[in-house]
Amino acid sequence: QVQLVESGGGLVQPGESLRLSCAASGSVFRILDIGWYRQAPGKQRESVAVITVGRNIDYADSVKGRFTISRDNAKSTVYLEMNSLKPEDTAVYYCNSRHRYTGTQTWGQGTQVTVSS
């Protein structure tokens, strides 16, 4: 069973940076596609960035050029480097994993990111 734990959220000013981490337990990390999603108050959860087992990457248009997703299989961790943060990036950020072969999905508990002056 996979468990995901996010960390790295916080309060920053516009233009600043944060790095989120998603640490996975279990022995199947290498066959998990991992995505970062976010949900702002009153809005639906949306995909931010996804990195697959084969390291194919996809970003939401709103974060292209500012956010970078990466994975370290040796540490069973996925990172989301967020630069040039904007107030509209404020949301709870969730990590999601999908088993490449079974399709089983797991969500983390979320970490709050607030961008405000």
TAZI-V623263 format. One record per residue. N is the residue number from 1. PHI is phi as a letter, one per 20 degrees, with the letter a starting at -180 (NA if undefined). OMEGA is omega in whole degrees, -180 to 180 (999 if undefined). D_FIRST is the distance of its C-alpha to the first C-alpha in whole Angstrom. Layout:
N|PHI|OMEGA|D_FIRST, N|PHI|OMEGA|D_FIRST
//
This chain:
1|NA|-179|0, 2|e|170|4, 3|c|-178|7, 4|d|178|10, 5|c|178|13, 6|e|174|17, 7|b|175|20, 8|o|179|24, 9|f|179|25, 10|r|179|28, 11|d|178|32, 12|c|177|34, 13|e|176|37, 14|g|-179|38, 15|n|-180|38, 16|e|-175|36, 17|c|172|32, 18|b|172|29, 19|c|176|26, 20|e|176|22, 21|c|176|19, 22|c|-179|16, 23|e|-178|14, 24|d|174|10, 25|e|-180|8, 26|n|-172|6, 27|d|-174|9, 28|d|-174|9, 29|g|-175|11, 30|f|179|14, 31|d|175|13, 32|d|164|12, 33|e|-175|15, 34|c|178|15, 35|c|170|18, 36|d|178|19, 37|c|177|21, 38|b|178|23, 39|c|177|25, 40|e|-180|28, 41|g|178|30, 42|m|-178|31, 43|c|177|30, 44|f|176|27, 45|f|-179|24, 46|c|178|25, 47|f|178|23, 48|d|-178|24, 49|b|179|23, 50|c|173|21, 51|c|-176|20, 52|e|176|19, 53|g|-180|18, 54|e|179|21, 55|m|167|22, 56|f|-173|24, 57|c|176|25, 58|c|180|26, 59|c|168|27, 60|f|-179|29, 61|g|-175|32, 62|f|-178|33, 63|d|-180|31, 64|g|-180|32, 65|n|-180|34, 66|d|-177|33, 67|d|177|29, 68|c|176|27, 69|d|178|24, 70|b|179|22, 71|c|177|20, 72|c|-176|19, 73|f|-180|17, 74|f|180|18, 75|d|-178|17, 76|l|-174|14, 77|c|172|16, 78|d|-178|18, 79|d|171|21, 80|c|177|23, 81|e|-176|27, 82|d|180|29, 83|d|178|33, 84|l|-176|36, 85|f|-179|34, 86|c|177|36, 87|g|-180|36, 88|f|173|34, 89|e|180|31, 90|f|-177|30, 91|a|166|27, 92|e|-178|24, 93|d|-177|22, 94|d|173|18, 95|e|180|15, 96|c|175|14, 97|c|176|11, 98|c|179|12, 99|f|-175|11, 100|g|-173|14, 101|d|-179|14, 102|e|-177|12, 103|m|-179|13, 104|f|-180|10, 105|d|177|10, 106|c|177|9, 107|d|171|12, 108|e|-175|13, 109|e|178|15, 110|n|175|18, 111|c|-175|21, 112|e|172|25, 113|d|179|27, 114|c|179|31, 115|d|-174|34, 116|b|175|37, 117|e|999|40
//
